[in-house]
């Protein structure tokens, strides 16, 4: 029955390759404890039967998960579950990348990938309390933990109020430290909207993912303690590496 249910859930015309769907099924099985950490994965033939696909499809899925650091292949011995732990990233009143992963990783930093000045779109303008088309500074960043990408995001700031925040970010590698240079010593998360989707081409490249991977998306507004909007952001997290933990805002 388990194999039948798993096979029924494979969508052969979904636009997502079968091997990627099988990789996601294996990840789910690891997450719920079906395949124990450090234990050997079932043989390819058994997995092919369980998921209703051929051995070549299973082999492609396993190969991808080995590359992603989830499985370890040993010649003559089989394939083993390397780790099923995902990082837990808290979303709350004071969401900070630098402290959110403390105790889970030994090294964390944010890399500034690009910056630009652009006219505010309708949603950015509404989030920042600006007129549509007002100049905003856009920062493209990637969060890394222990040498692996765990987030990719864009943040928008009022260009008049935060002129030079791109240089501050390049120097400090921290949004919090950059905002402090503008007299903002504390800020709060006013709102967060969560969703999930398949990774697009940019996500695949920036987060080192395989086609068909899922990303968790957060769209958020940060404000000063007295309620002034200072940052509108959109961030993507690879679901295979990160889970989002919500707390009261």
Secondary structure, 3 states (H helix, E strand, C coil): CHHHHHHHCCCCCCCCCHHHHHHHHHHHHHHCCCCCCCCECCCHHHHHHHHCCCHHHHHHHHHHHHHCCCEEEECCCEEEECCCCCEEEEECCCCCHHHHCECCECCEEEEEEEEEEEECCHHHHHHHCCCCCCEEEEEEEEEEECCEEEEEEEEEEECCCCCCHHHHHHHHCCHHHHHHCCCCCCCEEEEEEEEEEECCHHHHHHCCCCCCCEEEEEEEEEECCCCCEEEEEEEEEECCCEEEEECCC
